[in-house]
Amino acid sequence: MIRLSIVALALASAAPVLAETIAVEPGEGAQERLQEALILAQPGDEIALGAGRFELTDGLSLDVDNVTVRGAGMEATILDYTSQQGSGEGLLVTSDGVTLRDFAVENPKGDGIKSKGADNIVYHAIRVTWTGGPKPTNGAYGIYPVESTNILIDGTEVSGASDAGIYVGQSSKITVRNSVATDNVAGIEIENSRDAIVERNFVSRNTGGILVFDLPNLPVMGGGNVIVRDNLVAANTTPNFAPEGNIVATVPRGTGVMVMANENVWVGQNLLYDNPTAPIMVIAYPLPFEDADYNPYPREVTIAWNAVDAGGTDPQLDGAEQLRAAFGGALPPVMWDGLTDGGAEYTPLRVHSDLKGWSLNLTEQGKDMTGAQPGPLEVGRPAQPISTDGWGASAELEARLK
Amino acid sequence: MKRAAILVGAGILALTGSIAAHSGQRAAAAAPVAVNDAAVMDGLPRTLAEFGFFADAPAQVPAPRVIPYRLNTPLYSDGAEKLRFIYLPAGVGASADGEGLLEIPVGAALIKTFAFGEGEARRLIETRVLLHRADGWLALPYLWNDEQTEARLAVAGARVDLVTPRGEAISYRVPNKNQCKECHGLAGEVVPIGPKARNLSHEWLGEMVTRGMLDRVPDGADVLPLWEARADASAADAARAYLDVNCAHCHRPFAMASNSGLDLRWEQRDPAMIGIMKRPVAAGRGSGGLLFDVVPGKPEESILAHRMASAEPGVAMPELGKATVDPEGVEAVERWISGLEP
């Protein structure tokens, strides 16, 4: 009784805000009811989405810190944007400390879930699906954190994105793991970002599997400190369906892991199977650019041991037939464009002795394949194992999964 | 507890909607003579009437110290007639520092009503208020009822079927409270967009000074062309004014579309930053198969013009605040791009 009255007193004084669970069910007025719950939520609250299909006509947004949005499971709770009439994405998050888990987003007109300037965010057991399969009219990104620090993407599933299924841009301290990315142009893309761990994902039936890119003319540049390990990257043979103009529209189908213009990248212990242009590709930014602050070259890239079935058995490259013939029927698994800013003595990558490679031996950035003189890859071997101290999402984000 | 009170209050209002509407009518008839400063400064007033911004709200007759204004080049909102007002409490004035936003003190408010139809047929759709409170600006949308007697807070926004002046039947979107911030957000804060000195007339600014509501008419005022007289302005000025007003609240550093690297503010002079031969980063299908934001001399190859000319979600720009294409805006921007030297 004494304890009860203390609780009652605490409630009455109401000085501390007690976290609440706000239940929202699908059905009539779901758009307004759910959006109102997202607006009126207080930090610490959980919004519990009931099982079923929420038929939505507009994008939703969350701008309150430390809110959890939890569904009844990625197959049970579906935010259905098939009839979406406005907004550039399905769900937009602009606050910090948010946890999104156990629900699905289907057929958004633009991006699936975008979190911008939203630090310390967890995406767990989220599914984003364009149900019609790969189409250029699908939205660009499925899961799309950008300009954020400390991001954990765990156990998600994304398919059908006309750009990248899981796209992390202009961010740092990133973990993408245990996720399934299929039938997108790019399965997983880490772009203009640092301190990222991409591990234990299944990446299949995309045009390209895992991309680590850095692009010019953006507020955040200088991508690097990325480890890609223990992933299954298989059968990425979907023809490129990205609208032209987007950088991923240039990715050849059959690309496994592609590293472009990044520094300190480690690719190891992946199973790379049936990626018939190049299981692993390391290149400079291929286009002309004007940006004095941008470094277009890859630096300090390590290709450690990976299990690879074959190399470029059916490359989607100019002169594919001659190339295959020159290399005895198939291109070796590791492809480099030969470009570096480190002088003739410096090679930006090291490759495990089990893996053969080839180089385009380009001499000038931004000139496409002009001047290519393909030949065997002659680079150094991996040295010390990479240190990933301080990379990836923090322990606080891990703790939220429990 | 505060929130619980709000929710309970909402429930009571919903139950007694007809009574509230009735009292709203009475309030309008009684014509409050002063703005309710307490409502500007605190709480989430459930009806627009609680603010007392209008002597006659349905007729949009403002209360004392609520001053109407217009912008030289306005934001396109499906052709809505927009009635803009600024409220400044007695004893506090705004100040002007250069061509940019007026500095509007705590306690002030900006009010904007969106209407469609002319004369007797005019129908008020929504009134958006921006309240300058002690902890920053707060944006709230109020939705007018069919009877045109009362506007009620619609934090989750709404959709309203209507016909635009160009005869297009659309589902008009009243933005929700978060969507207000998508455009009004800058470095994490909510800020006004419209009342920049460069987009306000010398006459209006001078009148505000005369009234004692503004400290001065600053240098750089009134430089954006008057939209209806844009034929007299250079193609660049007309287009850049349009892009500044319609796009730059997102496409600038520290705002919603900062990650695009595109900066469409009037004062931005770096060609790459305003999109000239700039490649898109996250356009997705919005690129329309085009390679650059702006290709000098070639509007048909410019993503900027392509997205402005689309009404399709996921392609259309701006993403919020309009459902139809603004042919005048597209024309002005295409004229500018056509005249750019390759």
Chai-1 contact restraints between the chains, C-beta under 6 A:
chainA,res_idxA,chainB,res_idxB,connection_type,confidence,min_distance_angstrom,max_distance_angstrom,comment,restraint_id
A,A14,B,M1,contact,1.0,0.0,6.0,A-B,restraint_1
A,E32,B,A156,contact,1.0,0.0,6.0,A-B,restraint_2
A,Q35,B,A156,contact,1.0,0.0,6.0,A-B,restraint_3
A,Q35,B,N176,contact,1.0,0.0,6.0,A-B,restraint_4
A,E36,B,V155,contact,1.0,0.0,6.0,A-B,restraint_5
A,E36,B,A156,contact,1.0,0.0,6.0,A-B,restraint_6
A,I39,B,V155,contact,1.0,0.0,6.0,A-B,restraint_7
A,I39,B,K177,contact,1.0,0.0,6.0,A-B,restraint_8
A,S61,B,N178,contact,1.0,0.0,6.0,A-B,restraint_9
A,D63,B,N178,contact,1.0,0.0,6.0,A-B,restraint_10
A,Q84,B,P313,contact,1.0,0.0,6.0,A-B,restraint_11
A,Q85,B,S171,contact,1.0,0.0,6.0,A-B,restraint_12
A,G86,B,R173,contact,1.0,0.0,6.0,A-B,restraint_13
A,G86,B,P313,contact,1.0,0.0,6.0,A-B,restraint_14
A,S87,B,E319,contact,1.0,0.0,6.0,A-B,restraint_15
A,G88,B,E319,contact,1.0,0.0,6.0,A-B,restraint_16
A,K109,B,P313,contact,1.0,0.0,6.0,A-B,restraint_17
A,K109,B,G314,contact,1.0,0.0,6.0,A-B,restraint_18
A,G110,B,G314,contact,1.0,0.0,6.0,A-B,restraint_19
A,G139,B,G314,contact,1.0,0.0,6.0,A-B,restraint_20
A,A140,B,G284,contact,1.0,0.0,6.0,A-B,restraint_21
A,V146,B,N259,contact,1.0,0.0,6.0,A-B,restraint_22
A,E147,B,N259,contact,1.0,0.0,6.0,A-B,restraint_23
A,S162,B,G284,contact,1.0,0.0,6.0,A-B,restraint_24
A,S162,B,R285,contact,1.0,0.0,6.0,A-B,restraint_25
A,D163,B,G284,contact,1.0,0.0,6.0,A-B,restraint_26
A,Q170,B,N259,contact,1.0,0.0,6.0,A-B,restraint_27
A,N217,B,G261,contact,1.0,0.0,6.0,A-B,restraint_28
A,N217,B,A272,contact,1.0,0.0,6.0,A-B,restraint_29
A,N217,B,K278,contact,1.0,0.0,6.0,A-B,restraint_30
A,L218,B,G261,contact,1.0,0.0,6.0,A-B,restraint_31
A,P219,B,S258,contact,1.0,0.0,6.0,A-B,restraint_32
A,P219,B,G261,contact,1.0,0.0,6.0,A-B,restraint_33
A,P243,B,R285,contact,1.0,0.0,6.0,A-B,restraint_34
A,P243,B,S287,contact,1.0,0.0,6.0,A-B,restraint_35
A,P243,B,G289,contact,1.0,0.0,6.0,A-B,restraint_36
A,E244,B,G289,contact,1.0,0.0,6.0,A-B,restraint_37
A,G245,B,P280,contact,1.0,0.0,6.0,A-B,restraint_38
A,G245,B,S287,contact,1.0,0.0,6.0,A-B,restraint_39
A,G245,B,L290,contact,1.0,0.0,6.0,A-B,restraint_40
A,G245,B,L291,contact,1.0,0.0,6.0,A-B,restraint_41
A,N246,B,S287,contact,1.0,0.0,6.0,A-B,restraint_42
